[in-house]
Structure formats: C-alpha cells, structure tokens
C-alpha cells in the first residue's frame, strides 16, 4: 500500500555496495546486513511506511474477530465479534455485535444471570475527530464525550484491533521525540523470507529498571517492501534480569492482498498472546485472536457524512459530558 518511489529507494539501498565488513548481530534465520547499509534500510522502511499510511484515506467493510482466552488451568472463554467499520480521515463509525460462544471461567448460573453461550450484545461507536459518541441501542442509552474520555480510549482499542486504516509500522517507532522511551533507536536486524517474500526485520527495545532488576521488552517488525511495505509479522519479547533469556509474549502473523492503485490491505491476521505462569514461571498460551476482513472490504472507498453518523434511536437517554447535561432523543 505505498507508492513506487519508496520501493525503488529500498531496492537501491539493498543494492548499495558498502566497504564495511562488520555485520549486525541477527537471529539464526536472519540474513545479516552490514552496518552502513542497515541505516539506509531503516530510512527507506520509514519512508515507505509513511507513504503507505498517507496513501490510505478511508476504509469500509466488515471485520470478524474470533477470540479465545485460557486460564492456566485450561478454562476457556471464547467470543466472536463482528465490526462494521466506516472510516475517513480521523472520522470513524463502528457498529459492533459480539457473541459469547463459551465461557468456562465461571460456572454459568442462569438464576444468577451469569454469562451463557450464544449470548449476544451490540453497541455503536463513532467520532468526528473531536467528539466521541457511544450508544447501546438495546438499553437505549448513549454517551457523548471528548477524545480524552474512556470512550475515546475504547475507540482507539477498536481501531487497534481492526488495524484500521492500514498496517504499516506505528509512526512512533520512527519518531525521534519518542526515542527517550526506547533503549535504542530502530535498527535493522537483517532480512528473512516470510511466505516466499524477503522482508526487512526492524527491531526496537524498551528498558525499565524494577526492584527485581532490569526489564527489557523487544519489538520486532517484519516489513515486506514488495507488498507496499506491509507489516507481515510482529513479535514482542521480554527479558527480566538476572535471566539472559528473552521470552516470546506476543506474535502477529498478517496476510495481505492487493486492492488496486498499488495499495495492499489486510485479509486476515492471527495474534497469539502468552502469559507467565505464577506456579511454574513458564509462559503459556493465554489468548488467541483470529481476525478476518470481508472480501469486499475497501480502502479509499467513497465515504459520505451520513455513513459516518451515529443515529440514536428515539427514546435514547443521552448523557453529554461536554455540556454536563442529560436529555432524551425525541
């Protein structure tokens, strides 16, 4: 999902002959790159990701999210959610319906109103870029708030879950002002082939000092320049001193498809989340999300103001935080 220029820049960077003979430290499966070339690659990937993100102006379609979570004892909670997403610039509207498939985390007690399989709930959420509106039609309740509210954070969570509007590396990774939070600026580990395509692997590291010792979190991004600088894999690793071993905590595998005009979009992705067991001290698979985009999901589709409007049903009780007032929709 980018323009041709960044791709050319990256391929030119790959072909540059460098005299330096010191190779970067890389994983066993990475093809190492020389230090001078690595910086050129970082710049090319940054340019490509920025171009990819700026090329996407809107998104329209349905996204299905299947979540399964496990406790250490094996008890399972499984849900499926359907997001009807309309996005244009910083304006967005999401209609969500979620269904509980199974819940073994607590014994269902119908008399006590506990959660049961196949229970369904829905809500809508939207923003014009400044004001956020949240509505639960079945309860006929709604809330209006600004972008600093909890509803705005919910909206950001939804956009993260759906990876809307695109799937390039987060801009903060390349923001020098944010580097104070990182132990090291973004750097290239090497190259690795994923699904038959050669990717550039970029790594950044965060460190914190805890009472028990240093805590290091490492983020790795696999970027495919031939697919519009798509993010095709992401991993998060954690190391807690005095241990010298890093433990995989999160992994994303992302599939993309071309959608015209040099753009690529997500077709599906899977996330595995691991949690350290208090009893064994070892990680176990605690959550898995499988996300599928509808075949007719479109980038840069025409989006009207009406498509972005949250329509509150008659009789809905609204609390507006902006003016500290309650009222009922006629």
Secondary structure as GFF3:
##gff-version 3
##sequence-region A 1 330
A	DSSP	alpha_helix	4	15	.	.	.	ID=ss1
A	DSSP	alpha_helix	35	54	.	.	.	ID=ss2
A	DSSP	beta_strand	58	70	.	.	.	ID=ss3
A	DSSP	beta_strand	76	88	.	.	.	ID=ss4
A	DSSP	beta_strand	91	103	.	.	.	ID=ss5
A	DSSP	three_ten_helix	110	112	.	.	.	ID=ss6
A	DSSP	beta_strand	120	127	.	.	.	ID=ss7
A	DSSP	beta_strand	131	136	.	.	.	ID=ss8
A	DSSP	beta_strand	141	146	.	.	.	ID=ss9
A	DSSP	alpha_helix	150	162	.	.	.	ID=ss10
A	DSSP	three_ten_helix	171	174	.	.	.	ID=ss11
A	DSSP	three_ten_helix	176	181	.	.	.	ID=ss12
A	DSSP	beta_strand	184	194	.	.	.	ID=ss13
A	DSSP	beta_strand	197	210	.	.	.	ID=ss14
A	DSSP	beta_strand	213	224	.	.	.	ID=ss15
A	DSSP	three_ten_helix	225	227	.	.	.	ID=ss16
A	DSSP	beta_strand	230	240	.	.	.	ID=ss17
A	DSSP	beta_strand	247	258	.	.	.	ID=ss18
A	DSSP	beta_strand	264	276	.	.	.	ID=ss19
A	DSSP	beta_strand	283	293	.	.	.	ID=ss20
A	DSSP	beta_strand	298	299	.	.	.	ID=ss21
A	DSSP	three_ten_helix	306	308	.	.	.	ID=ss22
A	DSSP	beta_strand	317	320	.	.	.	ID=ss23
A	DSSP	beta_strand	325	328	.	.	.	ID=ss24
###
